[in-house]
């Protein structure tokens, strides 16, 4: 789950989520895009040009460690 303080107005919360996720994974913001859920609390994101160690980054982010 990603929580942000931006209001859900004019896509500001969605953009904040995408920025936060990119930062947490050590990616450029342009590598993280919304796949679906623009007006939903549940979002699906797509990672573009995923680095080879993306699985390790996810594991570390989720507390599973590499």
Secondary structure, 3 states (H helix, E strand, C coil): CCCCCCCCCCCHHHHHHHHHHHHHHCCCHHHEEEEECCCCCCCEEEECCCCCCHHHHHHHHCCCCC
